[in-house]
Amino acid sequence: MANYDYDLFVIGAGSGGVRAARTAAATGARVAVAEDRYLGGTCVNVGCVPKKLYSYAAHFHDAFEDSHGFGWTIPASPQFDWATLRDNKIEEIKRLNGIYGRLLDGAGVKLINGRAKVVDTNAVEVNGERITAEKILVAVGGWPWTPEFEGSELTVNSNQVFDLDSFPRRFLVLGGGYIAVEFASIFNGLGADTHLIYRGELFLRGFDQEVREFTRDEMAKKGVNLHFETNIERIRQVEGGLEVTLTNGDRLEVDAVLAATGRRPHLEGLGLEALGVQLDTDGTLKVNERFESSVPSILALGDVTGGPELTPVALAEAMHLVQHHFGDKTPPPLDYENIATAVFCHPNIGTVGLSEEEARARFDAIRVYSADFRPMKHTLSGSDERCLMKLVVDDASDRVVGAHMVGDEAGETIQGIAIAVRARLTKADFDVTVGIHPTAAEEFVTMRSVTRR
């Protein structure tokens, strides 16, 4: 066997790369990780973690409003200070970066600060040094992509939006994916006059249609200005801020424009094209169920491979990859069905399994149970926010194949339901489960009448 410096060399210290490095090292493998930016990747630094912290911050707006009906008087109107939130977030991320560093150190993984380039099937170059490895894992993740139009250089992307120098009183988001929808809700909740521009007729493509329509209506009620079937023609710097001209002729003056127009694999300069590593049509790395690229010694996982762009997916892939390459028994292929996810717009979305549309396409007959109601809290708060809950059932087997929720803490609620959907439980199993009263979540076990077939 050739004598390599390492058994596994990981490029990228994000969720997937760090987990793979630590788990491989635990099997006795010699492992190194190269990272040129920050430990913890997108999730910790410019993704899930700061996004959820900002979402919490934005929810206080509703809490202050809702408190009056419960007898609370707030003497002065609450003031929001952007710099406090931003700087507290920065401190928390530094803490998490430190934890990731200690985890790698404790696992005996060598951390190298620098951008690695693959120079051969079993060699990388970092900071001018050539290092050999039996296997090279590409875990570089994605990077925000912004389309080009006149003034597109005046936009910020989802990496930059957390650290704006000052709070944008007038905020505009371009895009229709979950990142666009989340930031529209966050800045609206923090008090900005917020616009969302999307070229399609409705945002959140791929989600359940009823969920998308319900979310649109709730976000509009909360004051987000939604502009569908239009796009940005150009952005110009004017005295008062940025003048945005839309393709439908409308003009808006705002203080900041977030381009949340998608993410692409961060592959530039990695040297993979020279080795002929195959890509899929969307530019992601093509891998088999062992996470091998078309060059078997080069592995890849996470966002760079084009699967669901979710931290827990990268973590699961990392464990699987290590079992395949460093474990003593071959695991079954990773099952990407029934992966639960949440969108932290306001109100939140939680979803697992099939949408109603997907279920109709897959099964001969389905039953849909849905409840759209005013949560108990809002009987006194005076808010007109509503909650949507929905179960999609395969008629023949009675199995619950999809569960969807739009409402307070939908992510927390759907996590538990996800176990039931994953375990292939039936509507009858849900029906014999005794609810917890009074909660919104009990609705999932008390829906008895079919909404539609």
C-alpha positions as CSV (number, residue, x, y, z in Angstrom):
1,M,0.0,0.0,0.0
2,A,1.3,3.5,-0.9
3,N,2.6,5.5,2.0
4,Y,0.4,8.6,2.3
5,D,0.7,11.5,4.8
6,Y,-2.9,11.0,5.8
7,D,-5.7,8.4,5.4
8,L,-8.3,11.2,4.9
9,F,-7.8,14.8,4.0
10,V,-10.9,17.0,4.4
11,I,-11.3,20.3,2.5
12,G,-13.7,22.5,4.4
13,A,-14.5,22.6,8.1
14,G,-18.2,23.0,7.9
15,S,-20.8,20.7,9.5
16,G,-20.1,17.8,7.1
17,G,-16.4,18.1,7.0
18,V,-15.9,18.5,10.8
19,R,-18.2,15.5,11.5
20,A,-16.5,13.3,8.9
21,A,-13.0,14.3,10.2
22,R,-13.9,13.6,13.9
23,T,-15.7,10.3,13.1
24,A,-13.0,9.0,10.9
25,A,-10.3,9.9,13.4
26,A,-12.3,7.9,16.0
27,T,-11.7,4.8,13.9
28,G,-8.0,5.3,14.1
29,A,-7.6,7.0,10.8
30,R,-5.0,9.8,10.4
31,V,-7.0,12.9,9.4
32,A,-6.3,16.5,8.5
33,V,-8.8,19.4,7.7
34,A,-8.0,22.5,5.6
35,E,-10.2,25.6,6.1
36,D,-9.5,29.0,4.8
37,R,-12.4,30.9,6.3
38,Y,-14.1,30.0,9.6
39,L,-14.8,26.9,11.5
40,G,-18.4,25.6,11.4
41,G,-19.1,26.6,7.8
42,T,-22.3,28.3,6.6
43,C,-24.5,27.0,9.3
44,V,-22.6,28.4,12.3
45,N,-21.3,31.6,10.7
46,V,-23.8,32.9,8.0
47,G,-26.7,30.4,8.1
48,C,-28.9,28.6,10.6
49,V,-27.4,29.9,13.8
50,P,-27.3,33.7,13.2
51,K,-30.5,33.4,11.2
52,K,-32.4,31.8,14.1
53,L,-31.0,34.4,16.5
54,Y,-32.2,37.2,14.3
55,S,-35.6,35.4,13.9
56,Y,-35.9,35.3,17.7
57,A,-35.1,39.1,17.8
58,A,-37.8,39.8,15.2
59,H,-40.4,37.9,17.2
60,F,-40.3,40.3,20.1
61,H,-42.1,42.8,17.9
62,D,-45.2,40.6,18.0
63,A,-44.8,39.7,21.7
64,F,-44.9,43.4,22.6
65,E,-48.0,44.0,20.5
66,D,-49.7,40.8,21.8
67,S,-49.0,41.6,25.5
68,H,-51.6,44.4,25.8
69,G,-54.6,42.1,25.7
70,F,-53.1,40.2,28.6
71,G,-52.9,43.3,30.8
72,W,-49.4,44.5,30.1
73,T,-48.6,48.1,29.6
74,I,-45.2,49.0,28.2
75,P,-44.6,52.6,29.3
76,A,-42.5,53.8,26.3
77,S,-42.6,52.3,22.8
78,P,-39.8,49.6,22.6
79,Q,-36.7,50.7,20.7
80,F,-34.6,48.2,18.7
81,D,-30.8,48.6,18.5
82,W,-29.3,46.8,15.5
83,A,-25.7,47.1,16.7
84,T,-26.5,45.3,20.0
85,L,-28.0,42.3,18.1
86,R,-25.3,42.2,15.5
87,D,-22.4,42.4,18.0
88,N,-23.9,39.9,20.4
89,K,-24.3,37.5,17.5
90,I,-20.7,38.0,16.6
91,E,-19.6,37.0,20.1
92,E,-21.8,33.9,20.1
93,I,-20.3,32.8,16.8
94,K,-16.8,33.3,18.1
95,R,-17.7,31.0,21.0
96,L,-19.0,28.3,18.6
97,N,-15.9,28.6,16.3
98,G,-13.8,27.9,19.4
99,I,-15.9,24.8,20.2
100,Y,-15.4,23.5,16.7
101,G,-11.6,24.0,17.0
102,R,-11.6,22.2,20.3
103,L,-13.6,19.3,18.9
104,L,-11.1,18.8,16.1
105,D,-8.2,19.1,18.5
106,G,-9.7,16.6,21.0
107,A,-10.3,14.1,18.2
108,G,-6.7,14.3,17.1
109,V,-7.5,15.9,13.8
110,K,-4.8,18.3,12.3
111,L,-6.3,21.6,11.4
112,I,-4.6,23.6,8.6
113,N,-5.5,27.2,7.9
114,G,-5.6,27.7,4.2
115,R,-7.4,27.0,0.9
116,A,-6.5,23.5,-0.3
117,K,-6.2,22.7,-4.0
118,V,-6.4,19.2,-5.3
119,V,-3.3,18.6,-7.4
120,D,-3.6,14.9,-8.0
121,T,-5.9,11.9,-7.3
122,N,-4.1,11.5,-3.9
123,A,-2.5,14.9,-3.3
124,V,-3.5,18.4,-2.3
125,E,-1.5,21.6,-2.0
126,V,-2.1,24.1,0.9
127,N,0.0,27.2,1.6
128,G,2.5,26.0,-1.0
129,E,3.0,22.5,0.7
130,R,2.1,19.3,-1.1
131,I,0.3,16.8,1.2
132,T,-0.7,13.2,0.2
133,A,-3.8,11.3,1.3
134,E,-5.4,8.0,0.5
135,K,-8.8,9.7,0.3
136,I,-9.6,13.4,-0.2
137,L,-13.0,14.7,1.0
138,V,-14.4,17.8,-0.7
139,A,-16.8,19.4,1.8
140,V,-16.6,23.0,0.6
141,G,-20.4,23.7,0.6
142,G,-22.1,26.4,-1.3
143,W,-21.7,30.1,-1.8
144,P,-24.4,32.8,-2.5
145,W,-24.9,33.5,-6.2
146,T,-26.2,36.9,-7.5
147,P,-27.4,37.4,-11.1
148,E,-25.9,40.3,-13.1
149,F,-28.0,43.3,-13.9
150,E,-27.4,47.1,-13.8
151,G,-26.4,47.9,-10.2
152,S,-26.2,44.3,-9.0
153,E,-22.9,45.2,-7.3
154,L,-25.0,47.4,-4.9
155,T,-26.8,44.4,-3.5
156,V,-25.6,42.4,-0.4
157,N,-25.8,38.6,-0.3
158,S,-26.9,36.3,2.6
159,N,-23.4,36.1,3.9
160,Q,-23.2,39.9,4.3
161,V,-26.7,40.8,5.5
162,F,-26.0,39.8,9.1
163,D,-23.3,42.4,9.5
164,L,-24.7,45.6,7.9
165,D,-23.1,48.7,9.3
166,S,-26.5,50.3,10.1
167,F,-30.1,49.1,10.2
168,P,-31.9,49.5,6.9
169,R,-35.2,51.2,7.6
170,R,-36.3,50.3,4.1
171,F,-35.3,46.8,3.1
172,L,-35.8,44.8,-0.2
173,V,-35.2,41.1,-0.8
174,L,-34.9,39.6,-4.2
175,G,-35.7,35.9,-4.4
176,G,-38.4,33.3,-3.6
177,G,-36.6,30.6,-1.7
178,Y,-36.5,30.0,2.0
179,I,-33.6,32.4,2.6
180,A,-35.5,35.2,0.9
181,V,-38.7,34.5,2.8
182,E,-36.9,34.3,6.1
183,F,-35.1,37.5,5.8
184,A,-38.2,39.4,4.6
185,S,-39.9,38.2,7.8
186,I,-36.9,39.1,10.0
187,F,-36.4,42.6,8.8
188,N,-40.1,43.3,8.8
189,G,-40.2,42.1,12.4
190,L,-37.3,44.2,13.4
191,G,-39.2,47.3,12.1
192,A,-38.0,47.8,8.5
193,D,-40.4,48.7,5.7
194,T,-39.9,45.4,3.8
195,H,-40.4,44.4,0.2
196,L,-40.0,40.9,-1.4
197,I,-39.5,40.7,-5.2
198,Y,-39.9,37.3,-6.9
199,R,-40.2,36.6,-10.6
200,G,-42.5,33.6,-10.1
201,E,-46.2,33.7,-9.2
202,L,-45.6,32.4,-5.6
203,F,-42.5,31.9,-3.4
204,L,-41.3,28.6,-1.8
205,R,-41.4,26.4,-4.9
206,G,-41.4,22.7,-4.0
207,F,-43.3,23.2,-0.8
208,D,-47.0,22.2,-0.4
209,Q,-49.2,24.6,-2.4
210,E,-51.6,25.2,0.5
211,V,-48.7,26.0,2.8
212,R,-47.3,28.5,0.3
213,E,-50.6,30.3,-0.1
214,F,-51.3,30.4,3.6
215,T,-47.7,31.7,4.3
216,R,-48.2,34.4,1.6
217,D,-51.4,35.6,3.2
218,E,-49.9,35.6,6.8
219,M,-46.8,37.4,5.8
220,A,-48.8,40.1,3.9
221,K,-51.0,40.5,7.0
222,K,-47.8,41.2,9.0
223,G,-46.9,44.0,6.6
224,V,-44.4,42.4,4.2
225,N,-44.9,44.0,0.8
226,L,-45.0,41.1,-1.7
227,H,-44.3,41.7,-5.4
228,F,-44.7,38.5,-7.5
229,E,-44.2,38.0,-11.3
230,T,-41.7,40.8,-11.5
231,N,-37.9,41.2,-11.2
232,I,-35.3,43.9,-10.7
233,E,-34.5,45.8,-13.9
234,R,-31.8,48.0,-12.3
235,I,-30.6,49.6,-9.1
236,R,-29.1,53.1,-8.9
237,Q,-27.4,54.9,-6.0
238,V,-29.4,58.1,-5.3
239,E,-29.1,60.7,-2.6
240,G,-31.6,59.0,-0.2
241,G,-30.4,55.4,-0.7
242,L,-31.0,53.0,-3.6
243,E,-33.5,53.4,-6.3
244,V,-34.8,50.0,-7.5
245,T,-36.6,49.9,-10.8
246,L,-38.7,46.7,-11.4
247,T,-39.5,45.1,-14.7
248,N,-43.2,46.0,-14.2
249,G,-42.2,49.7,-14.2
250,D,-42.5,50.2,-10.4
251,R,-39.9,52.2,-8.6
252,L,-38.9,51.7,-4.9
253,E,-36.4,53.6,-2.8
254,V,-34.8,51.5,-0.2
255,D,-31.7,51.4,2.1
256,A,-30.5,47.9,1.3
257,V,-31.2,45.1,-1.2
258,L,-30.5,41.5,-0.3
259,A,-30.0,39.2,-3.3
260,A,-31.2,35.8,-2.0
261,T,-31.1,34.3,-5.5
262,G,-29.6,30.9,-4.8
263,R,-26.4,29.2,-3.8
264,R,-23.9,27.3,-5.9
265,P,-21.1,24.9,-5.1
266,H,-18.0,26.7,-4.0
267,L,-15.6,24.9,-6.3
268,E,-13.6,27.6,-7.9
269,G,-9.9,27.1,-7.7
270,L,-10.1,23.6,-6.2
271,G,-8.4,22.0,-9.2
272,L,-11.1,19.3,-9.7
273,E,-11.7,20.1,-13.4
274,A,-8.1,19.2,-14.2
275,L,-8.7,15.7,-12.8
276,G,-11.9,15.4,-14.8
277,V,-14.2,15.0,-11.8
278,Q,-17.7,14.8,-13.1
279,L,-20.4,17.4,-12.3
280,D,-24.1,17.1,-12.6
281,T,-25.9,19.5,-14.9
282,D,-26.6,22.0,-12.1
283,G,-22.8,22.3,-11.3
284,T,-22.8,20.1,-8.2
285,L,-20.4,17.2,-7.7
286,K,-21.8,13.9,-8.8
287,V,-21.3,11.1,-6.2
288,N,-22.5,7.5,-5.7
289,E,-24.0,6.1,-2.5
290,R,-20.5,5.7,-1.1
291,F,-20.0,9.5,-1.6
292,E,-17.3,8.8,-4.2
293,S,-16.9,11.1,-7.2
294,S,-16.0,9.9,-10.7
295,V,-12.4,9.8,-9.3
296,P,-12.9,7.1,-6.5
297,S,-10.2,8.6,-4.2
298,I,-12.0,11.9,-4.2
299,L,-15.1,12.0,-2.0
300,A,-17.8,14.7,-1.5
301,L,-20.8,15.4,0.7
302,G,-23.1,18.2,1.9
303,D,-24.3,21.2,-0.1
304,V,-21.6,20.7,-2.8
305,T,-23.3,17.5,-3.9
306,G,-26.7,19.1,-4.5
307,G,-28.7,17.1,-2.0
308,P,-31.0,18.9,0.5
309,E,-29.0,21.9,1.8
310,L,-29.5,21.1,5.4
311,T,-27.0,20.8,8.2
312,P,-28.4,17.5,9.6
313,V,-28.2,16.0,6.1
314,A,-24.5,16.8,5.9
315,L,-24.0,15.3,9.4
316,A,-25.8,12.1,8.4
317,E,-23.9,11.9,5.2
318,A,-20.6,12.3,7.1
319,M,-21.4,9.3,9.4
320,H,-22.4,7.2,6.4
321,L,-19.3,8.1,4.5
322,V,-17.0,7.1,7.4
323,Q,-18.9,3.8,7.8
324,H,-18.4,3.1,4.1
325,H,-14.7,4.0,4.0
326,F,-13.4,3.4,7.5
327,G,-16.0,1.2,9.2
328,D,-16.1,-2.6,9.4
329,K,-19.6,-3.1,7.9
330,T,-21.3,-1.5,4.9
331,P,-24.3,0.7,5.9
332,P,-27.5,0.7,3.9
333,P,-27.8,3.7,1.5
334,L,-28.8,6.9,3.2
335,D,-32.6,7.4,2.9
336,Y,-33.5,11.0,1.8
337,E,-37.2,10.5,2.2
338,N,-39.0,12.1,5.1
339,I,-36.4,14.6,6.0
340,A,-38.1,17.2,8.1
341,T,-37.4,20.9,7.6
342,A,-38.4,24.3,8.9
343,V,-38.6,27.7,7.4
344,F,-38.1,30.4,10.0
345,C,-40.3,33.0,8.3
346,H,-43.1,34.5,10.5
347,P,-45.1,32.5,11.2
348,N,-42.8,29.5,10.9
349,I,-43.3,26.6,8.5
350,G,-42.5,23.0,9.6
351,T,-42.9,20.2,7.1
352,V,-42.0,16.5,6.7
353,G,-42.8,14.0,4.0
354,L,-44.8,14.6,0.9
355,S,-46.7,17.7,-0.2
356,E,-50.4,17.2,-1.2
357,E,-49.3,17.6,-4.8
358,E,-46.5,15.0,-4.5
359,A,-48.8,12.5,-2.8
360,R,-51.5,12.9,-5.6
361,A,-48.8,12.0,-8.1
362,R,-47.5,9.0,-6.2
363,F,-50.7,7.3,-4.8
364,D,-53.9,6.2,-6.4
365,A,-56.0,7.9,-3.7
366,I,-55.2,10.2,-0.8
367,R,-57.0,11.8,2.0
368,V,-56.2,15.3,3.2
369,Y,-57.0,16.5,6.7
370,S,-56.4,20.2,7.4
371,A,-57.2,22.7,10.1
372,D,-56.9,26.5,9.8
373,F,-57.6,28.2,13.1
374,R,-56.9,31.1,15.3
375,P,-54.5,29.9,18.1
376,M,-55.8,30.2,21.7
377,K,-53.2,32.8,22.5
378,H,-54.7,35.2,20.0
379,T,-58.2,35.1,21.5
380,L,-56.8,37.7,24.0
381,S,-53.8,39.2,22.1
382,G,-56.1,40.7,19.4
383,S,-53.7,39.4,16.7
384,D,-55.4,38.0,13.6
385,E,-52.6,35.6,13.0
386,R,-53.8,32.1,12.0
387,C,-52.3,28.6,12.2
388,L,-52.4,25.9,9.5
389,M,-52.0,22.2,10.2
390,K,-52.3,19.5,7.6
391,L,-51.9,15.7,7.3
392,V,-51.6,13.9,3.9
393,V,-52.7,10.2,4.1
394,D,-52.3,7.4,1.5
395,D,-55.8,6.0,1.4
396,A,-54.9,2.4,0.7
397,S,-52.4,1.9,3.6
398,D,-53.8,4.7,5.9
399,R,-50.2,5.8,6.3
400,V,-49.5,9.4,7.1
401,V,-47.1,10.4,4.2
402,G,-46.9,14.1,4.9
403,A,-47.4,16.6,7.7
404,H,-47.3,20.4,7.4
405,M,-47.7,23.3,9.7
406,V,-47.6,27.0,9.5
407,G,-47.7,28.7,12.9
408,D,-45.8,29.5,16.1
409,E,-42.9,27.1,16.7
410,A,-43.8,24.9,13.7
411,G,-40.3,23.5,13.6
412,E,-40.4,22.4,17.2
413,T,-43.8,20.7,16.7
414,I,-43.0,19.0,13.4
415,Q,-39.8,17.4,14.8
416,G,-41.9,15.1,16.9
417,I,-44.4,14.4,14.1
418,A,-41.4,13.6,11.8
419,I,-40.6,10.5,14.0
420,A,-44.1,9.2,13.4
421,V,-44.0,9.8,9.6
422,R,-40.6,8.2,9.5
423,A,-41.9,5.2,11.4
424,R,-44.6,4.8,8.8
425,L,-47.5,5.3,11.3
426,T,-51.0,5.4,10.1
427,K,-53.8,7.9,10.6
428,A,-55.4,5.4,13.0
429,D,-52.2,5.6,15.1
430,F,-52.5,9.4,15.2
431,D,-56.2,9.1,16.1
432,V,-55.6,6.9,19.1
433,T,-52.9,9.2,20.4
434,V,-54.3,11.3,23.3
435,G,-53.7,15.0,22.8
436,I,-52.0,17.5,25.2
437,H,-54.6,20.2,26.1
438,P,-54.6,23.1,25.5
439,T,-51.9,23.2,22.8
440,A,-52.0,23.9,19.1
441,A,-50.1,20.7,18.5
442,E,-53.0,18.5,19.7
443,E,-54.7,19.4,16.5
444,F,-52.5,16.8,14.8
445,V,-54.2,14.0,16.7
446,T,-57.7,15.4,16.7
447,M,-58.3,15.9,13.0
448,R,-61.1,13.4,12.3
449,S,-63.0,14.8,9.2
450,V,-61.5,14.6,5.8
451,T,-61.0,18.0,4.2
452,R,-60.7,16.6,0.7
453,R,-59.9,13.4,-1.2
